[in-house]
Amino acid sequence: MIKKIFIFIFIFIHILFANTLIIDDKTEFSNLTFTNYQSTFIDKTATLTIDDIAKINTLKKIKRTNFKASKNNIWTKVNIKNLSSSNKSLFFENNRPLLDIIDVYIFKNNTPYRKIELGDNRSIKDRDLKIRKSTYKLLLERNTTYTIYTMYKSYTSISTYWKIYDQYNFINSVTIETIAWGIFTGIIIALILYNFAVYLTIKENYFLVYICLSFFLVLYQFKISGFYYQFFNYLNILWIDNLNWTLGFTAQIFTLLFPLTFFKPSKNSFIYKILLFLIILNLICGLFFLSVLKYDEFKLYTKYTDLITLVTIPTLFIVSLWAIYKKLSGSLYYFLGQFSFLFLIFYGVFVNIGYLEPISHMWVIIPLGIILDVIFISLALFTKVKLIENENKQNEQLIISQARFTTMGQNIADLVHQWKTPISQLGSEVLLLKAMHSLDKKNFEETFLETFPKIEDSIKFLNNTMDDIYNFYSNPTQKEKFLIKDEIESVLRLLNTKIEQNNITIIKQLESFTYEGYKTSLTNSIMVIIENAIDEHSKNLNNNNKIFITLKESNNEIYLTIEDNAGGIKIDNFENLYKIDYSLKGKNGSGIGLALTKRLVENRLNGTISISNTKDGAVFTIVFPKKANKDNR
């Protein structure tokens, strides 16, 4: 009998409090909401007051907490009773920032107790809790029932989804969200800065589009997440609120511009036309909402303009499939970005405009989609950069090969000129010996002894010049030990004809020490610099042309300076000399020499090259470590 009485009491209490949220000592606040206890009424006249609503018994208990934008007011009612052993201080947080007006009416044991005014159309300065979401704090006294009526009025979608926290869980939730937003912002800023640095090097417009895309996506996300309302409360509230749609459409414009600039579809293609059409539509919508900031009624048109967003996102996914089909560079990463963008952002957009119900931790969905999108697009950009680098390397190698053949031709011509004298001498001496052998055999031996050293010198000279040519144009893949001093002498021998033709005096201060590294790279660099000095001297008519070459070692660093007195380099920015298409020689120069020299010095010698003007001319300084890195190639 007693057992039946207890069962009856339990059933009675359950029925009595079926629509009441009970707070007791065992209540978990990590994921507590109003959803299962909340009744809803839609005021289609938008005129009912709290007194009217309190008299209505037709509030219905529905699972829906997300409503599309309309002129209607929405009311909710929930009963909450504290049956715990102590008073409870709780926090009530609406999960949707940007709601225009939220009026909270609290009844304590059926008696009006408190009114709280929330919503983004009201100054945050008037709130007890000055945070981005509509949140209030309420002390629930022990064994007391509270009835909470909430009125929502907004020209955007309305969420009646409230989370309930105790102080510990509230602080924990805010902390986690703050850290997550910090990580989100840090990733985006890092990607923007990285790609801006790449843009300064490559100067491709799609990097700027990517930067703008990321920037406006972040601005829009901060706007719809309530950060503008929280941190820029000193600005006009209505202006901040209306900026939402313009930012959104601006972000979409750049998401559409990116595939146009990155993949460069033909202007006659369907992809190009649909992207351009959507860009124009988004631009019109952005300007429309920017021009009607003072007219709240126009916000209701979002239920139509939202269709543009619902078309834009799938279109970007289709473009990614087209890019993969065309096997365009970076298309795979772009596809992955649009795949995540489609499913995460698409879902987030449907929730934000009131078509779908939110999930727990809904605030993560859109930022996650944005991060994945910008990361994958950044990887697509990186792929394109590597492709450009490979193409540039191939072009550079072709140009360098062409330059080497040109230089080889010039040096062979100089070699032929240098060989004329020793070959003529050889011929004369051979004829002399032949004549002496035929006509004066008595004196032949004496003549032979006098002539033979001259023949040896001529042959030695020819052999040395051949060795110089061979050493200069050899391209070993392995490092070798050599005396830098000897290689400088070798280069000077190759250029001897030009040096003599221009009446140039070479003044050398060369220390003798062994260096292990890429000999050809060093000799090529020395050759280019000395040739440039010779070319500058060729423009002068004086007889005091000099080139000073200094080689020394200090603190495990090798210092090589080549200085002339040809009047200096007439240029403001010396860095231009290292550009592969820049030349001071006009049509007679390719601009390859110093560009190649800089590359050889930095990549092969692991050193630096600098240029400066002196009172009389220009000086080139090459500094590199005596011990080269093992992996420099």
C-alpha positions in Angstrom: 0.0 0.0 0.0 2.8 2.4 1.0 4.6 1.6 -2.3 1.5 2.5 -4.3 1.2 5.8 -2.5 4.8 6.7 -3.3 4.2 5.8 -7.0 1.1 8.0 -7.0 3.0 10.9 -5.4 5.8 10.5 -8.0 3.4 10.5 -10.9 1.5 13.5 -9.5 4.7 15.5 -9.1 5.9 14.5 -12.6 2.6 15.7 -14.1 2.7 18.9 -12.0 6.1 19.8 -13.1 6.1 18.3 -16.6 6.5 21.7 -18.2 8.9 23.0 -15.5 12.6 22.9 -15.6 13.7 21.6 -12.2 17.1 22.6 -10.8 18.4 20.4 -8.1 21.7 19.4 -6.5 22.4 16.9 -9.3 21.7 19.2 -12.2 24.5 19.2 -14.8 25.0 22.7 -16.4 27.4 21.7 -19.2 24.6 21.2 -21.8 21.4 22.5 -20.2 18.8 24.3 -22.4 15.2 25.6 -22.4 14.3 23.6 -25.5 12.3 20.7 -23.9 10.4 23.0 -21.5 9.7 26.0 -23.6 6.3 27.1 -25.1 6.0 29.4 -28.1 3.5 31.9 -29.4 3.8 33.8 -32.7 2.3 37.3 -32.5 1.4 38.1 -36.1 0.1 41.5 -35.1 3.3 42.4 -33.4 1.3 44.4 -30.9 0.7 42.1 -27.9 2.2 43.1 -24.5 3.3 41.0 -21.6 -0.1 41.4 -20.0 -1.8 40.0 -23.1 0.6 37.1 -23.4 0.3 36.2 -19.7 -3.4 35.7 -20.2 -3.0 33.5 -23.3 -3.2 29.8 -22.6 -2.4 28.7 -26.2 1.4 28.9 -26.1 2.4 25.6 -27.6 5.4 23.4 -26.8 7.3 22.9 -30.0 10.8 21.7 -30.7 11.5 24.4 -33.2 13.8 27.2 -31.9 14.9 28.8 -35.2 12.6 31.1 -37.2 13.0 33.0 -40.5 13.0 36.8 -40.6 9.5 38.3 -40.5 7.5 41.2 -39.0 6.0 38.9 -36.4 7.0 39.0 -32.7 7.8 35.7 -31.1 7.0 35.0 -27.5 8.3 32.1 -25.4 7.5 31.0 -21.9 9.4 28.7 -19.6 9.0 27.7 -15.9 12.0 27.0 -13.8 12.0 25.9 -10.2 14.9 25.6 -7.8 14.6 22.5 -5.7 18.3 22.4 -4.7 19.5 22.8 -1.2 20.7 26.4 -1.8 20.2 29.5 -3.9 21.5 29.2 -7.5 23.1 32.0 -9.5 22.6 31.1 -13.1 23.5 32.6 -16.5 21.0 32.5 -19.4 22.6 32.9 -22.9 20.9 33.1 -26.2 23.0 31.4 -28.9 22.4 34.0 -31.6 24.0 37.4 -31.7 22.5 40.1 -33.9 18.9 39.7 -32.6 17.5 43.2 -32.6 15.3 43.3 -29.5 14.8 40.8 -26.7 12.6 41.6 -23.8 12.8 39.2 -20.8 10.0 39.4 -18.3 10.6 37.4 -15.1 7.8 36.4 -12.7 8.6 35.1 -9.3 5.9 32.8 -7.9 3.5 34.3 -10.5 4.3 37.9 -9.4 6.2 40.3 -11.7 9.7 40.4 -10.6 12.1 41.8 -13.2 12.4 43.0 -16.8 15.6 42.7 -18.7 16.2 44.5 -22.1 18.6 42.8 -24.5 19.3 42.8 -28.2 21.8 44.4 -30.5 19.5 47.4 -31.2 20.2 48.5 -27.6 23.4 49.8 -26.2 25.7 47.3 -24.5 26.4 49.9 -21.9 23.0 49.3 -20.4 23.5 45.6 -19.9 24.7 43.9 -16.7 26.8 41.5 -18.8 28.7 43.4 -21.5 29.4 40.5 -23.9 28.6 39.8 -27.5 25.6 37.5 -27.0 22.3 38.4 -25.3 23.0 37.0 -21.8 21.5 37.8 -18.3 22.2 36.6 -14.8 19.4 35.5 -12.4 19.6 34.4 -8.8 17.1 31.5 -8.3 16.1 31.3 -4.7 15.6 28.0 -3.1 12.1 26.4 -3.4 11.0 29.2 -5.7 9.3 29.0 -9.1 10.2 31.5 -11.8 8.2 32.0 -15.0 10.3 33.6 -17.8 8.5 35.2 -20.8 10.7 36.3 -23.6 9.7 38.5 -26.5 11.8 38.5 -29.7 11.6 41.2 -32.4 14.1 41.2 -35.2 14.5 41.8 -38.9 16.9 38.9 -39.1 16.2 35.3 -38.2 15.2 34.6 -34.6 16.6 32.0 -32.3 14.8 31.0 -29.1 17.6 28.7 -28.1 18.9 29.5 -24.6 21.7 27.8 -22.7 21.8 27.7 -18.9 25.1 27.8 -17.0 26.2 28.0 -13.5 29.2 30.3 -12.9 31.9 27.7 -13.4 30.5 26.4 -16.7 29.7 29.9 -18.0 33.3 31.1 -17.4 34.6 27.9 -18.9 32.4 28.3 -22.0 33.4 32.0 -22.5 37.1 31.1 -22.1 37.0 28.2 -24.6 35.2 30.4 -27.2 37.7 33.3 -26.6 40.7 30.9 -27.1 39.0 29.4 -30.2 38.3 32.8 -31.7 41.9 33.8 -31.0 43.2 30.8 -32.8 40.8 31.4 -35.7 42.0 35.0 -36.0 45.7 34.1 -35.7 45.5 31.5 -38.5 43.7 34.0 -40.8 46.1 36.8 -40.1 49.1 34.5 -40.5 47.8 33.3 -43.9 47.1 36.9 -45.0 50.5 38.1 -44.1 52.2 35.1 -45.7 50.4 35.5 -49.0 50.9 39.3 -49.0 54.6 38.7 -48.7 54.4 36.2 -51.6 52.4 38.8 -53.6 55.2 41.4 -53.2 57.5 38.9 -54.8 55.3 37.4 -57.6 52.9 40.3 -58.2 50.0 38.1 -59.2 46.5 39.6 -58.7 44.9 36.4 -57.3 47.0 36.8 -54.2 45.4 40.2 -53.5 42.0 38.7 -54.2 42.8 35.9 -51.7 43.8 38.5 -49.1 40.6 40.5 -49.6 38.6 37.2 -49.5 40.1 36.2 -46.2 39.8 39.7 -44.8 36.2 40.2 -45.6 35.2 36.7 -44.5 36.7 37.4 -41.1 35.1 40.8 -40.9 31.7 39.3 -41.8 32.2 36.4 -39.3 33.1 38.9 -36.5 30.0 40.9 -37.4 27.5 38.0 -37.2 29.3 36.7 -34.1 28.6 39.9 -32.2 32.2 41.2 -31.8 31.4 44.6 -33.4 28.6 45.0 -31.0 30.8 44.2 -28.0 33.9 46.2 -28.9 32.6 49.1 -31.1 29.7 50.1 -28.9 30.7 53.7 -29.2 29.6 53.7 -32.8 26.1 54.1 -34.2 24.3 50.8 -33.3 22.0 50.8 -36.3 24.9 51.5 -38.6 26.9 48.5 -37.2 23.8 46.3 -37.4 23.1 47.1 -41.0 26.7 46.7 -42.1 26.2 42.9 -41.8 24.7 42.2 -45.2 27.1 44.5 -47.1 30.1 42.7 -45.5 28.6 39.3 -46.4 28.0 40.2 -50.1 31.5 41.8 -50.3 33.0 38.6 -49.0 31.1 36.6 -51.6 32.3 38.9 -54.4 35.9 38.1 -53.6 35.1 34.3 -53.3 33.8 34.6 -56.8 36.6 36.7 -58.1 39.2 34.2 -56.9 38.5 31.4 -59.4 38.2 34.1 -62.1 41.8 35.4 -61.5 43.3 32.1 -60.4 42.0 29.7 -63.0 41.5 32.3 -65.7 38.6 30.7 -67.6 38.0 31.8 -71.1 35.7 34.9 -71.4 33.4 32.9 -73.7 33.1 29.9 -71.3 30.0 29.3 -69.2 32.1 29.2 -66.0 33.3 32.8 -66.7 29.8 34.1 -67.5 28.1 32.5 -64.4 30.9 33.8 -62.1 30.7 37.3 -63.6 26.9 37.2 -63.3 27.0 36.2 -59.6 29.6 38.9 -58.9 27.3 41.6 -60.4 24.3 40.2 -58.4 26.3 40.3 -55.1 27.6 43.8 -55.9 24.0 45.0 -56.4 22.8 43.5 -53.2 25.8 44.9 -51.2 25.1 48.4 -52.5 21.4 48.0 -51.9 21.8 47.2 -48.2 24.5 49.8 -47.8 22.1 52.5 -49.2 19.1 51.6 -47.0 20.8 51.7 -43.6 18.0 53.8 -42.1 15.1 51.6 -43.3 14.8 48.5 -41.2 11.9 47.2 -43.3 14.3 46.6 -46.2 16.1 44.0 -44.1 13.1 41.7 -44.7 14.3 41.4 -48.3 17.0 39.1 -47.0 14.7 36.2 -47.5 15.1 36.9 -51.2 18.7 38.0 -51.3 19.7 34.9 -49.3 18.9 32.9 -52.5 22.0 34.5 -54.0 24.1 33.0 -51.3 22.4 29.7 -51.7 23.4 29.8 -55.4 26.9 31.2 -54.9 28.2 28.5 -52.6 27.2 25.5 -54.8 28.5 27.4 -57.9 32.0 27.6 -56.3 31.9 23.9 -55.7 30.9 23.3 -59.3 33.8 25.5 -60.4 36.2 23.4 -58.4 35.0 20.3 -60.2 35.5 22.0 -63.5 39.0 23.0 -62.5 39.8 19.4 -61.6 38.4 18.2 -64.9 40.6 20.7 -66.7 43.6 19.5 -64.6 44.4 23.1 -63.6 47.2 23.8 -61.2 45.9 24.0 -57.6 42.5 22.6 -58.5 42.6 19.7 -56.0 43.2 22.0 -53.0 40.6 24.4 -54.3 38.1 21.5 -54.5 38.9 20.4 -50.9 38.3 24.0 -49.8 35.0 24.4 -51.6 33.9 20.9 -50.4 34.3 22.0 -46.8 32.9 25.4 -47.6 29.8 23.8 -49.2 28.9 21.5 -46.4 29.9 23.6 -43.3 29.1 27.1 -44.5 26.0 25.9 -46.4 24.6 24.4 -43.2 25.6 27.4 -41.2 23.9 29.8 -43.6 20.7 27.7 -43.5 20.8 27.9 -39.7 21.5 31.6 -39.7 18.6 32.4 -42.0 16.2 30.3 -40.0 15.7 27.2 -42.2 17.5 24.6 -40.0 17.8 24.0 -36.3 21.2 24.7 -34.7 23.3 22.0 -33.2 25.2 22.2 -30.0 28.3 24.4 -30.3 26.9 25.9 -33.5 29.3 28.8 -33.3 32.2 26.5 -34.4 30.6 25.5 -37.8 31.1 28.6 -39.9 34.6 29.6 -38.6 35.7 26.0 -39.2 34.4 26.1 -42.7 36.2 29.5 -43.3 39.5 28.2 -41.9 39.4 25.1 -44.0 38.5 27.1 -47.1 41.3 29.7 -46.7 43.9 27.0 -45.8 43.1 24.9 -48.8 43.0 27.9 -51.1 46.4 29.0 -49.6 47.7 25.5 -50.5 46.3 26.0 -54.0 48.2 29.3 -54.2 51.4 27.5 -52.9 51.0 24.9 -55.7 50.7 27.7 -58.2 53.8 29.4 -56.8 55.8 26.2 -57.1 54.7 25.9 -60.7 55.7 29.4 -61.4 59.1 28.8 -59.7 59.7 25.7 -61.8 58.8 27.6 -65.0 61.0 30.5 -64.0 63.9 28.0 -63.2 63.4 26.4 -66.6 63.4 29.7 -68.4 66.3 30.9 -66.3 68.3 27.8 -67.2 67.5 28.4 -70.9 68.7 32.0 -70.6 71.8 30.9 -68.7 72.6 28.3 -71.2 72.2 30.9 -74.0 74.4 33.3 -72.0 77.1 30.6 -71.6 77.1 29.8 -75.3 77.3 33.6 -76.1 80.2 34.0 -73.7 81.8 30.8 -75.0 81.7 32.3 -78.5 83.2 35.6 -77.4 86.0 33.8 -75.4 86.8 31.5 -78.3 87.1 34.6 -80.6 89.4 36.1 -78.0 91.3 32.8 -77.8 91.8 32.7 -81.6 93.1 36.3 -81.4 95.5 35.4 -78.6 96.7 32.3 -80.5 97.6 34.3 -83.6 100.9 35.6 -82.2 102.2 32.3 -80.7 101.1 30.3 -83.8 102.8 32.8 -86.0 105.9 32.5 -83.9 105.8 28.7 -84.0 105.5 28.9 -87.8 108.4 31.3 -88.1 110.6 29.2 -85.8 109.8 26.0 -87.6 110.6 27.6 -90.9 113.9 28.9 -89.5 114.9 25.4 -88.2 113.9 23.9 -91.6 116.0 26.4 -93.5 119.0 26.1 -91.2 118.8 22.3 -91.5 118.9 22.5 -95.3 121.3 25.4 -95.8 123.5 25.7 -92.7 123.8 22.4 -90.9 126.9 23.5 -89.1 125.0 26.1 -87.1 121.8 24.1 -86.9 122.4 22.8 -83.4 123.2 26.2 -82.0 120.1 27.7 -83.7 118.0 24.8 -82.4 119.1 25.3 -78.8 118.2 29.0 -79.1 114.8 28.4 -80.8 113.5 25.4 -78.9 112.8 27.3 -75.6 110.7 29.8 -77.7 108.8 26.9 -79.2 108.2 25.4 -75.8 106.9 28.8 -74.4 104.5 29.1 -77.3 103.2 25.6 -76.9 102.9 26.1 -73.1 100.9 29.3 -73.7 98.6 27.5 -76.1 98.1 24.7 -73.6 97.5 27.1 -70.7 94.8 28.9 -72.6 93.1 25.6 -73.5 93.2 24.6 -69.9 91.7 28.0 -68.9 88.8 27.5 -71.3 88.3 23.9 -70.2 88.3 24.9 -66.5 86.0 27.8 -67.0 83.3 25.9 -68.9 83.5 22.7 -66.9 80.5 22.2 -64.6 81.5 19.7 -61.9 78.8 18.4 -59.5 81.3 17.8 -56.8 83.3 20.4 -54.9 87.0 20.5 -55.3 90.0 22.1 -53.6 91.7 24.9 -55.5 93.6 28.1 -55.1 91.3 31.1 -55.7 94.4 33.1 -56.7 95.1 30.7 -59.5 91.5 30.9 -60.8 91.6 34.7 -60.8 94.8 34.6 -62.9 93.1 32.1 -65.2 90.2 34.5 -65.8 92.6 37.4 -66.5 94.4 35.3 -69.1 91.1 34.6 -70.8 90.3 38.3 -70.8 93.8 39.4 -71.7 92.9 40.5 -75.2 90.1 42.8 -74.0 92.3 44.1 -71.2 95.1 45.1 -73.6 92.7 46.6 -76.2 91.3 49.0 -73.6 94.7 49.8 -72.1 93.7 48.5 -68.6 96.1 48.0 -65.8 95.3 45.2 -63.4 96.4 45.8 -59.9 96.3 42.7 -57.7 96.6 42.0 -54.0 95.9 38.3 -53.8 96.5 36.2 -50.7 97.2 32.5 -51.5 95.1 30.0 -49.7 93.1 26.8 -50.5 89.3 26.8 -50.8 87.1 23.8 -51.2 83.9 24.5 -53.2 82.4 25.0 -56.6 85.3 26.3 -58.7 83.2 27.0 -61.8 80.6 29.0 -59.9 83.4 31.3 -58.5 85.2 31.7 -61.8 82.0 32.5 -63.6 81.2 35.2 -61.0 84.7 36.7 -61.3 84.5 36.7 -65.1 81.2 38.6 -65.2 82.3 41.3 -62.8 85.7 41.9 -64.5 84.0 41.9 -67.9 81.5 44.6 -66.7 84.5 46.7 -65.5 86.2 46.3 -68.9 83.0 47.3 -70.7 82.8 50.4 -68.5 86.4 51.3 -69.3 85.8 50.8 -73.0 83.5 53.9 -72.9 86.4 56.0 -71.7 89.2 57.5 -73.8 91.8 58.1 -71.1 94.9 56.0 -70.6 94.5 55.6 -66.8 92.1 52.7 -66.8 92.6 50.5 -63.8 91.0 47.4 -62.2 91.9 46.6 -58.6 91.4 43.0 -57.4 91.8 42.2 -53.8 91.6 38.7 -52.2 92.0 38.1 -48.5 90.8 35.8 -45.7 89.7 37.0 -42.3 87.7 35.2 -39.5 87.0 32.2 -41.7 85.4 34.6 -44.3 86.8 35.2 -47.8 86.6 38.7 -49.1 87.0 39.4 -52.8 86.7 42.9 -54.1 86.9 44.1 -57.7 87.1 47.8 -58.1 87.4 50.0 -61.2 88.0 53.7 -61.9 85.5 53.9 -64.8 83.3 56.6 -63.2 80.8 54.5 -61.3 77.3 53.0 -62.0 74.6 55.6 -62.9 71.7 54.0 -61.2 69.6 54.8 -58.1 68.7 51.3 -57.0 71.6 48.8 -57.3 69.2 45.9 -56.7 67.9 46.4 -60.2 71.2 45.2 -61.5 70.4 41.7 -60.3 67.2 41.5 -62.3 67.5 39.0 -65.0 66.0 41.4 -67.7 67.8 44.5 -66.6 70.9 45.8 -68.3 72.8 49.1 -68.5 74.1 48.2 -71.9 70.8 48.7 -73.6 70.3 46.5 -76.6 73.8 45.1 -76.4 73.2 43.6 -72.9 71.1 40.7 -71.8 70.9 41.5 -68.1 71.8 37.9 -67.3 75.4 38.4 -66.0 74.9 40.0 -62.6 71.6 38.1 -62.0 73.5 34.8 -62.6 76.4 36.0 -60.4 74.1 36.8 -57.5 72.5 33.4 -57.8 75.8 31.6 -57.9 77.2 33.6 -55.0 74.2 33.1 -52.8 73.3 29.5 -53.7 76.6 27.9 -54.5 79.1 29.9 -52.4 76.6 30.6 -49.6 77.8 34.2 -49.6 76.7 37.7 -50.4 77.4 40.2 -53.1 77.2 44.0 -52.8 77.7 47.0 -55.1 78.7 50.6 -54.3 80.1 53.6 -56.0 83.4 55.2 -55.0 84.8 58.6 -55.9 86.3 57.2 -59.1 84.3 54.2 -60.0 82.4 51.1 -58.7 83.3 48.3 -56.4 81.9 44.8 -56.2 82.4 42.9 -52.9 81.8 39.2 -52.6 81.9 37.7 -49.1 81.6 33.9 -48.5 82.6 31.4 -45.8 85.9 29.6 -46.3 84.1 26.3 -45.4 81.1 26.0 -47.8 78.0 24.2 -46.7 78.0 20.5 -47.7 74.5 20.6 -49.3 74.9 23.9 -51.3 74.1 23.0 -54.9 
